[in-house]
Amino acid sequence: MQDVTPWIAKRLAESPISAGLATVSVVGSTAAITTIECEPGLCEDFPRVLERLVPSDDIYRHELTWKDDNGHSHIQAALIGPCLTVPVVNGRLCLGTWQQIVLIELDTRSRERHVAVVLMGE
């Protein structure tokens, strides 16, 4: 789980937008974007809860078809989602005090991830 809020805020600060929307999207089917308080406890709790919801040791057709081990990764990513839209107010992301935008890697092996940010507004 990686906090990408500072990176997005920097892109916003470099833009002329003071009011509008920031849409953040991860490219790939085994990663996700969401918000959470990105602190050590929750960074441990969240994957544990995902594991209970979509266990890695279950049998997935994806794995049987492709001889792969990441069927659960695809399902977890689909449940969380690949993108998020955050309001921009007075040139800042409209997030709570303890709310960060996070990229969550769900695959069973390292991947290079690309995050796209689209800023719309005035």
N, CA, C and O of each residue as an XYZ file, in Angstrom:
488
protein
N       0.852     -1.164      0.000
C       0.000      0.000      0.000
C       0.903      1.233      0.000
O       1.752      1.390      0.877
N       0.712      2.093     -0.979
C       1.579      3.268     -1.117
C       0.731      4.529     -1.160
O      -0.212      4.627     -1.946
N       1.067      5.486     -0.317
C       0.384      6.777     -0.285
C       0.824      7.588     -1.512
O       1.992      7.961     -1.626
N      -0.098      7.853     -2.410
C       0.216      8.641     -3.613
C      -0.341     10.067     -3.519
O      -0.277     10.826     -4.486
N      -0.882     10.422     -2.363
C      -1.477     11.754     -2.183
C      -0.485     12.879     -2.471
O      -0.833     13.800     -3.210
N       0.733     12.851     -1.926
C       1.665     13.954     -2.203
C       1.972     14.105     -3.702
O       2.080     15.223     -4.205
N       2.107     13.005     -4.390
C       2.389     13.031     -5.828
C       1.225     13.679     -6.587
O       1.444     14.485     -7.491
N       0.007     13.330     -6.223
C      -1.172     13.906     -6.883
C      -1.306     15.380     -6.522
O      -1.597     16.206     -7.388
N      -1.097     15.713     -5.260
C      -1.185     17.110     -4.816
C      -0.173     17.977     -5.549
O      -0.457     19.131     -5.869
N       1.002     17.428     -5.816
C       2.025     18.175     -6.565
C       1.552     18.452     -7.984
O       1.725     19.561     -8.490
N       0.955     17.456     -8.631
C       0.423     17.650     -9.988
C      -0.655     18.732     -9.981
O      -0.721     19.567    -10.883
N      -1.486     18.704     -8.959
C      -2.557     19.705     -8.839
C      -1.969     21.103     -8.625
O      -2.429     22.075     -9.225
N      -0.962     21.195     -7.774
C      -0.333     22.496     -7.504
C       0.322     23.081     -8.754
O       0.408     24.300     -8.900
N       0.781     22.217     -9.647
C       1.412     22.665    -10.896
C       0.378     23.038    -11.961
O       0.742     23.543    -13.022
N      -0.882     22.798    -11.694
C      -1.938     23.089    -12.667
C      -2.640     24.397    -12.305
O      -2.494     24.888    -11.185
N      -3.399     24.962    -13.240
C      -4.141     26.191    -12.944
C      -5.506     25.938    -12.293
O      -6.259     26.885    -12.064
N      -5.833     24.689    -11.993
C      -7.170     24.349    -11.510
C      -7.339     24.709    -10.032
O      -6.524     24.330     -9.190
N      -8.407     25.443     -9.737
C      -8.708     25.772     -8.343
C     -10.000     25.106     -7.872
O     -10.219     24.943     -6.672
N     -10.850     24.725     -8.821
C     -12.098     24.039     -8.479
C     -12.391     23.017     -9.569
O     -12.335     23.329    -10.758
N     -12.701     21.805     -9.157
C     -12.998     20.779    -10.150
C     -12.867     19.386     -9.579
O     -13.285     19.114     -8.454
N     -12.277     18.503    -10.378
C     -12.143     17.096     -9.998
C     -10.762     16.568    -10.359
O     -10.178     16.950    -11.373
N     -10.259     15.693     -9.517
C      -9.029     14.956     -9.803
C      -9.404     13.486     -9.880
O      -9.888     12.908     -8.906
N      -9.179     12.887    -11.036
C      -9.437     11.458    -11.189
C      -8.101     10.741    -11.241
O      -7.214     11.101    -12.014
N      -7.974      9.724    -10.409
C      -6.734      8.960    -10.281
C      -7.040      7.523    -10.671
O      -8.007      6.933    -10.188
N      -6.211      6.959    -11.550
C      -6.452      5.603    -12.022
C      -5.146      4.833    -12.124
O      -4.133      5.372    -12.570
N      -5.172      3.584    -11.712
C      -4.007      2.719    -11.870
C      -4.229      1.851    -13.105
O      -5.325      1.343    -13.340
N      -3.175      1.697    -13.879
C      -3.232      0.876    -15.084
C      -2.836     -0.543    -14.684
O      -1.726     -0.769    -14.202
N      -3.733     -1.484    -14.882
C      -3.458     -2.875    -14.535
C      -4.644     -3.491    -13.817
O      -5.420     -2.793    -13.165
N      -4.776     -4.796    -13.939
C      -5.955     -5.474    -13.391
C      -5.714     -6.152    -12.044
O      -6.594     -6.849    -11.540
N      -4.540     -5.959    -11.460
C      -4.270     -6.539    -10.145
C      -3.757     -5.498     -9.155
O      -3.022     -5.822     -8.222
N      -4.154     -4.247     -9.370
C      -3.850     -3.169     -8.436
C      -5.116     -2.323     -8.304
O      -6.027     -2.427     -9.125
N      -5.165     -1.491     -7.276
C      -6.361     -0.700     -7.023
C      -5.987      0.660     -6.439
O      -4.876      0.871     -5.952
N      -6.950      1.566     -6.506
C      -6.815      2.903     -5.917
C      -8.010      3.111     -4.986
O      -9.151      2.828     -5.350
N      -7.730      3.609     -3.782
C      -8.805      3.947     -2.853
C      -8.291      4.982     -1.859
O      -7.183      5.500     -2.005
N      -9.097      5.278     -0.855
C      -8.642      6.139      0.232
C      -8.693      5.361      1.536
O      -9.532      4.481      1.731
N      -7.784      5.707      2.409
C      -7.713      5.103      3.745
C      -6.770      5.972      4.562
O      -6.006      6.758      4.001
N      -6.815      5.841      5.854
C      -5.769      6.449      6.674
C      -4.558      5.533      6.528
O      -4.554      4.405      7.020
N      -3.551      6.025      5.859
C      -2.388      5.199      5.515
C      -1.415      5.170      6.691
O      -0.350      5.787      6.655
N      -1.804      4.447      7.720
C      -0.960      4.307      8.906
C      -0.644      2.829      9.093
O      -1.375      1.981      8.581
N       0.430      2.496      9.817
C       0.905      1.117      9.880
C      -0.150      0.077     10.271
O      -0.184     -1.006      9.687
N      -0.993      0.380     11.227
C      -2.004     -0.585     11.660
C      -2.979     -0.931     10.549
O      -3.237     -2.105     10.284
N      -3.517      0.090      9.903
C      -4.459     -0.164      8.815
C      -3.771     -0.776      7.601
O      -4.383     -1.548      6.862
N      -2.511     -0.436      7.394
C      -1.756     -1.036      6.279
C      -1.540     -2.526      6.497
O      -1.302     -3.261      5.539
N      -1.620     -2.982      7.747
C      -1.578     -4.417      8.047
C      -2.983     -5.011      8.037
O      -3.184     -6.124      7.552
N      -3.950     -4.274      8.569
C      -5.327     -4.779      8.678
C      -5.993     -4.973      7.324
O      -6.660     -5.982      7.094
N      -5.812     -4.007      6.428
C      -6.524     -4.034      5.145
C      -6.215     -5.298      4.332
O      -7.148     -5.964      3.884
N      -4.940     -5.652      4.126
C      -4.654     -6.890      3.384
C      -5.198     -8.144      4.086
O      -5.605     -9.103      3.432
N      -5.200     -8.121      5.410
C      -5.710     -9.261      6.165
C      -7.214     -9.431      5.935
O      -7.704    -10.550      5.782
N      -7.931     -8.320      5.912
C      -9.379     -8.368      5.656
C      -9.646     -8.810      4.219
O     -10.547     -9.613      3.976
N      -8.876     -8.296      3.272
C      -9.028     -8.728      1.875
C      -8.789    -10.228      1.735
O      -9.489    -10.908      0.984
N      -7.809    -10.731      2.452
C      -7.504    -12.168      2.411
C      -8.691    -12.982      2.921
O      -8.984    -14.056      2.394
N      -9.373    -12.470      3.948
C     -10.560    -13.181      4.458
C     -11.695    -13.135      3.456
O     -12.423    -14.114      3.298
N     -11.856    -11.995      2.768
C     -12.940    -11.850      1.790
C     -12.698    -12.671      0.526
O     -13.606    -13.322      0.010
N     -11.454    -12.630      0.035
C     -11.083    -13.329     -1.202
C      -9.769    -14.067     -0.924
O      -8.694    -13.544     -1.216
N      -9.849    -15.266     -0.369
C      -8.648    -15.984      0.057
C      -7.727    -16.380     -1.093
O      -8.179    -16.812     -2.153
N      -6.439    -16.225     -0.859
C      -5.453    -16.573     -1.888
C      -5.334    -18.082     -2.088
O      -4.872    -18.533     -3.135
N      -5.745    -18.856     -1.100
C      -5.606    -20.311     -1.214
C      -6.863    -21.010     -1.736
O      -6.950    -22.238     -1.705
N      -7.830    -20.233     -2.211
C      -9.025    -20.812     -2.822
C      -8.700    -21.258     -4.252
O      -7.612    -20.979     -4.758
N      -9.625    -21.938     -4.892
C      -9.433    -22.387     -6.275
C     -10.122    -21.385     -7.199
O     -11.308    -21.097     -7.043
N      -9.362    -20.855     -8.166
C      -9.882    -19.865     -9.106
C      -9.713    -20.380    -10.529
O      -8.652    -20.889    -10.890
N     -10.749    -20.249    -11.325
C     -10.710    -20.695    -12.721
C      -9.586    -20.010    -13.494
O      -8.954    -20.620    -14.357
N      -9.346    -18.751    -13.180
C      -8.267    -17.995    -13.821
C      -6.947    -18.753    -13.692
O      -6.193    -18.881    -14.657
N      -6.685    -19.241    -12.511
C      -5.430    -19.946    -12.254
C      -5.380    -21.286    -12.984
O      -4.330    -21.687    -13.486
N      -6.512    -21.970    -13.041
C      -6.563    -23.248    -13.753
C      -6.372    -23.036    -15.254
O      -5.705    -23.828    -15.919
N      -6.961    -21.965    -15.779
C      -6.866    -21.670    -17.207
C      -5.471    -21.224    -17.607
O      -4.920    -21.703    -18.599
N      -4.898    -20.305    -16.836
C      -3.627    -19.670    -17.218
C      -2.427    -20.208    -16.462
O      -1.316    -19.713    -16.648
N      -2.621    -21.210    -15.612
C      -1.512    -21.768    -14.816
C      -0.808    -20.656    -14.050
O       0.420    -20.567    -14.030
N      -1.615    -19.819    -13.425
C      -1.156    -18.631    -12.718
C      -1.536    -18.773    -11.241
O      -2.200    -19.737    -10.860
N      -1.125    -17.833    -10.427
C      -1.458    -17.915     -9.004
C      -2.110    -16.640     -8.477
O      -2.106    -16.393     -7.271
N      -2.671    -15.828     -9.375
C      -3.173    -14.532     -8.929
C      -4.659    -14.295     -9.220
O      -5.081    -13.152     -9.397
N      -5.440    -15.354     -9.268
C      -6.887    -15.181     -9.471
C      -7.501    -14.311     -8.392
O      -8.334    -13.452     -8.680
N      -7.094    -14.532     -7.152
C      -7.604    -13.716     -6.049
C      -7.204    -12.246     -6.209
O      -7.962    -11.355     -5.824
N      -6.031    -11.988     -6.770
C      -5.554    -10.612     -6.965
C      -6.481     -9.841     -7.902
O      -6.801     -8.678     -7.655
N      -6.903    -10.493     -8.969
C      -7.822     -9.855     -9.913
C      -9.157     -9.529     -9.247
O      -9.715     -8.452     -9.459
N      -9.663    -10.453     -8.449
C     -10.965    -10.245     -7.805
C     -10.872     -9.166     -6.736
O     -11.760     -8.319     -6.636
N      -9.817     -9.183     -5.939
C      -9.633     -8.144     -4.921
C      -9.547     -6.765     -5.573
O     -10.167     -5.812     -5.102
N      -8.780     -6.665     -6.653
C      -8.632     -5.388     -7.355
C      -9.966     -4.916     -7.924
O     -10.278     -3.726     -7.878
N     -10.750     -5.850     -8.459
C     -12.056     -5.484     -9.028
C     -13.006     -4.988     -7.933
O     -13.797     -4.075     -8.172
N     -12.937     -5.572     -6.755
C     -13.806     -5.146     -5.655
C     -13.468     -3.734     -5.180
O     -14.366     -2.945     -4.885
N     -12.191     -3.418     -5.107
C     -11.775     -2.081     -4.658
C     -11.937     -1.067     -5.784
O     -12.465      0.025     -5.571
N     -11.487     -1.425     -6.974
C     -11.626     -0.558     -8.135
C     -10.324      0.075     -8.565
O      -9.424      0.283     -7.751
N     -10.223      0.384     -9.860
C      -8.994      0.924    -10.415
C      -8.880      2.449    -10.351
O      -7.814      3.002    -10.618
N      -9.981      3.131     -9.996
C      -9.883      4.599    -10.024
C     -10.733      5.237     -8.944
O     -11.586      4.607     -8.318
N     -10.459      6.516     -8.757
C     -11.094      7.306     -7.714
C     -11.173      8.749     -8.196
O     -10.238      9.250     -8.821
N     -12.264      9.402     -7.911
C     -12.399     10.823     -8.238
C     -12.551     11.605     -6.934
O     -13.378     11.269     -6.086
N     -11.742     12.650     -6.790
C     -11.724     13.471     -5.582
C     -12.023     14.918     -5.983
O     -11.435     15.422     -6.939
N     -12.926     15.590     -5.267
C     -13.168     17.003     -5.556
C     -11.919     17.852     -5.300
O     -11.111     17.551     -4.421
N     -11.789     18.909     -6.085
C     -10.741     19.915     -5.878
C     -11.447     21.196     -5.449
O     -12.315     21.704     -6.159
N     -11.069     21.713     -4.282
C     -11.682     22.914     -3.733
C     -10.554     23.864     -3.330
O      -9.650     23.486     -2.585
N     -10.617     25.091     -3.826
C      -9.577     26.090     -3.530
C      -8.173     25.579     -3.858
O      -7.217     25.851     -3.132
N      -8.067     24.840     -4.954
C      -6.776     24.362     -5.409
C      -6.203     23.192     -4.632
O      -5.036     22.840     -4.804
N      -7.023     22.583     -3.771
C      -6.540     21.463     -2.951
C      -7.471     20.266     -3.071
O      -8.671     20.410     -3.308
N      -6.895     19.091     -2.903
C      -7.707     17.873     -2.877
C      -8.615     17.930     -1.652
O      -8.157     18.243     -0.553
N      -9.877     17.632     -1.835
C     -10.845     17.674     -0.741
C     -10.831     16.302     -0.044
O     -11.624     15.413     -0.355
N      -9.903     16.168      0.904
C      -9.722     14.931      1.660
C      -9.793     15.241      3.144
O      -9.467     16.349      3.569
N     -10.213     14.275      3.924
C     -10.243     14.439      5.370
C      -8.842     14.488      5.952
O      -7.867     14.147      5.283
N      -8.751     14.908      7.185
C      -7.464     15.060      7.865
C      -6.620     13.796      7.802
O      -5.412     13.866      7.573
N      -7.244     12.647      8.002
C      -6.509     11.386      8.048
C      -6.753     10.528      6.816
O      -6.533      9.317      6.846
N      -7.199     11.140      5.750
C      -7.550     10.400      4.532
C      -6.481     10.615      3.467
O      -6.180     11.747      3.089
N      -5.912      9.509      2.991
C      -4.925      9.569      1.919
C      -5.402      8.718      0.746
O      -6.171      7.771      0.910
N      -4.923      9.085     -0.439
C      -5.178      8.289     -1.640
C      -4.058      7.263     -1.716
O      -2.878      7.612     -1.669
N      -4.436      5.995     -1.833
C      -3.420      4.941     -1.833
C      -3.528      4.056     -3.071
O      -4.612      3.775     -3.582
N      -2.363      3.637     -3.522
C      -2.233      2.617     -4.554
C      -2.011      1.310     -3.809
O      -1.129      1.217     -2.955
N      -2.811      0.302     -4.133
C      -2.682     -0.989     -3.468
C      -2.256     -2.033     -4.486
O      -2.966     -2.301     -5.455
N      -1.100     -2.613     -4.257
C      -0.609     -3.701     -5.095
C      -1.182     -5.000     -4.559
O      -1.010     -5.319     -3.383
N      -1.858     -5.745     -5.409
C      -2.518     -6.976     -4.984
C      -1.960     -8.220     -5.654
O      -2.345     -9.337     -5.308
N      -1.060     -8.038     -6.607
C      -0.538     -9.181     -7.340
C       0.409     -9.994     -6.465
O       0.841     -9.541     -5.405
N       0.721    -11.187     -6.920
C       1.583    -12.094     -6.171
C       3.060    -11.891     -6.485
O       3.923    -12.536     -5.890
N       3.342    -10.997     -7.414
C       4.734    -10.698     -7.761
C       4.864     -9.197     -8.045
O       3.871     -8.499     -8.249
N       6.082     -8.733     -8.052
C       6.330     -7.306     -8.289
C       5.874     -6.897     -9.678
O       6.042     -7.629    -10.653
N       5.300     -5.725     -9.739
C       4.848     -5.140    -10.996
C       5.270     -3.675    -11.022
O       5.335     -3.013     -9.986
N       5.552     -3.187    -12.216
C       5.759     -1.752    -12.373
C       4.388     -1.154    -12.645
O       3.713     -1.555    -13.593
N       3.978     -0.212    -11.833
C       2.642      0.376    -11.952
C       2.710      1.790    -12.487
O       3.641      2.542    -12.201
N       1.705      2.132    -13.267
C       1.559      3.489    -13.785
C       0.234      4.037    -13.284
O      -0.814      3.406    -13.418
N       0.306      5.215    -12.708
C      -0.879      5.882    -12.195
C      -1.152      7.094    -13.079
O      -0.271      7.926    -13.300
N      -2.371      7.184    -13.578
C      -2.772      8.324    -14.402
C      -3.606      9.275    -13.555
O      -4.449      8.849    -12.766
N      -3.356     10.577    -13.733
C      -4.133     11.598    -13.036
C      -4.694     12.539    -14.078
O      -3.956     13.078    -14.904
N      -6.014     12.739    -14.040
C      -6.672     13.685    -14.929
C      -7.295     14.763    -14.053
O      -8.103     14.468    -13.173
N      -6.916     16.007    -14.297
C      -7.438     17.135    -13.551
C      -8.408     17.903    -14.451
O      -8.061     18.283    -15.570
N      -9.619     18.127    -13.954
C     -10.626     18.848    -14.739
C     -11.200     19.958    -13.865
O     -11.431     19.764    -12.671
N     -11.421     21.087    -14.452
C     -12.021     22.176    -13.695
C     -11.569     23.522    -14.190
O     -11.116     23.680    -15.323
N     -11.702     24.475    -13.323
C     -11.334     25.857    -13.674
C     -10.454     26.471    -12.626
O     -10.051     27.627    -12.759
